[in-house]
Amino acid sequence: MVRQISRQQPPEPLDFFIWTVEDVGLWLEEINLGSYRQTFKENGVNGEYLEGMSMFTTEQILRFIRKYHMKWGDFITLCKELRRIKVACLKGEQKVRRPWWAPSCLSVVFVKVAEQNRQSRVVSLKLEP
């Protein structure tokens, strides 16, 4: 099964943990940070990497900004948008759906488990108020 990516339809926020490099690029366009799309793609930044950013130390943040030639304001925007997605997930505002890579026969099972584990998954990201 091949996933079709539409430029008109950005990836769903709840799934950001499993976003591909292309999904991240579409999301960057959506939040007006599209100028970083190519460099993120070249460096393989995917949803798993974005999830790990919440654990970055100050040194890692500075390295990230230098590596991607990012302006401070853009980095802050990136962090705010990630936080917005995490808060929406925590509050249950995002619809749970089967990921593109999961077989359709597991749809019901996946959605049920995802709904039960939604809060524990987001809390594990060390979301701070």
Helices and strands as residue ranges (DSSP letters): G 13-18, H 21-30, G 34-36, H 37-42, H 47-52, G 53-55, H 58-67, H 72-90, G 104-106, H 107-123
